[in-house]
């Protein structure tokens, strides 16, 4: 069994992956105004409550999603979805999941996804 420190580090890696992906999309490659800064998209400190990706008020206007990240070998999917939904405020909750040697996946309510397409 992994130590709590190792488990937190594993979770932090996924949060940082999502944070860096969003920064690349909305900062590095973003050509529109307003222009975001690195501080507008941050990874939540491990063990803190709320969303795993912390967005500034301006970033929340551009990014209509709320992210809950789970990097675990065994996932209670329904509890994780409930957690994502309880933290999302008025944005679309997205559960980002990964386990060792796997791709990163996103779980989102189908009807809400279709509205965004």
C-alpha positions in Angstrom: 0.0 0.0 0.0 1.3 3.4 -0.9 2.1 5.9 1.8 -0.1 9.0 2.2 2.8 11.2 0.9 3.1 9.1 -2.2 -0.6 9.1 -2.8 -0.8 12.9 -2.5 2.1 13.2 -4.9 0.4 11.0 -7.4 -2.8 13.1 -7.1 -0.8 16.3 -7.4 0.8 15.1 -10.7 -2.6 14.7 -12.3 -3.8 18.1 -11.0 -0.6 19.7 -12.4 -1.2 17.9 -15.7 -4.7 19.3 -16.0 -3.5 22.8 -14.9 -0.6 22.8 -17.4 -3.0 21.6 -20.2 -5.4 24.5 -19.4 -2.5 27.0 -19.2 -1.3 25.9 -22.6 -4.7 26.2 -24.1 -5.9 29.4 -22.4 -2.6 31.3 -21.9 0.2 30.1 -24.3 -2.1 29.5 -27.4 -4.8 32.0 -26.5 -5.1 34.8 -29.0 -8.3 36.5 -27.7 -8.8 39.1 -25.1 -8.8 38.9 -22.1 -5.4 37.2 -21.8 -4.9 35.0 -18.7 -1.8 34.7 -16.6 -0.4 31.7 -14.8 -2.0 32.8 -11.5 -5.4 32.6 -13.1 -5.2 28.8 -13.3 -3.7 27.1 -10.3 -3.6 23.6 -8.8 -5.3 23.3 -5.4 -3.1 22.5 -2.4 -3.5 18.8 -1.6 -5.9 18.1 1.3 -7.8 21.4 0.7 -11.6 21.2 0.0 -13.2 22.4 -3.1 -12.2 22.2 -6.8 -8.8 20.7 -7.7 -8.1 23.3 -10.3 -8.6 26.8 -8.9 -9.6 29.5 -11.4 -9.6 33.2 -10.9 -12.9 35.0 -11.6 -11.8 36.0 -15.1 -10.7 32.5 -15.9 -14.1 31.2 -14.7 -15.7 33.3 -17.3 -13.5 31.8 -20.1 -13.4 28.2 -18.8 -17.0 26.9 -18.1 -15.8 23.8 -16.3 -15.0 22.7 -12.8 -12.3 19.9 -12.4 -12.1 17.1 -9.9 -9.0 15.0 -10.4 -8.5 11.4 -9.2 -5.3 9.5 -9.9 -6.0 6.2 -8.1 -5.9 2.5 -8.9 -9.4 1.8 -7.5 -12.0 4.5 -8.0 -15.5 4.8 -6.5 -16.9 6.4 -9.6 -20.3 7.5 -8.2 -18.8 9.0 -5.1 -16.2 10.9 -7.2 -18.9 12.2 -9.6 -20.9 13.4 -6.5 -17.8 15.1 -5.2 -17.2 16.9 -8.6 -20.9 18.0 -8.7 -20.8 19.3 -5.1 -17.7 21.5 -5.8 -18.7 22.9 -9.2 -20.6 26.1 -8.3 -22.4 27.0 -11.5 -20.0 25.4 -14.0 -20.0 22.0 -15.7 -18.3 19.4 -13.4 -15.7 17.3 -15.1 -14.1 14.3 -13.3 -10.6 13.7 -14.6 -9.4 10.2 -13.9 -6.2 8.2 -14.3 -4.4 5.2 -12.9 -0.9 3.9 -13.3 0.1 3.2 -16.9 -3.2 4.5 -18.3 -4.4 7.4 -20.4 -6.2 10.4 -18.8 -10.0 10.3 -19.1 -12.7 12.8 -18.4 -16.2 11.9 -17.1 -18.9 14.4 -17.8 -22.7 14.3 -17.9 -23.6 13.3 -21.5 -26.5 15.9 -21.9 -24.3 18.7 -20.6 -21.5 17.7 -23.0 -23.8 17.7 -25.9 -24.9 21.3 -25.0 -21.2 22.4 -25.3 -20.6 20.8 -28.7 
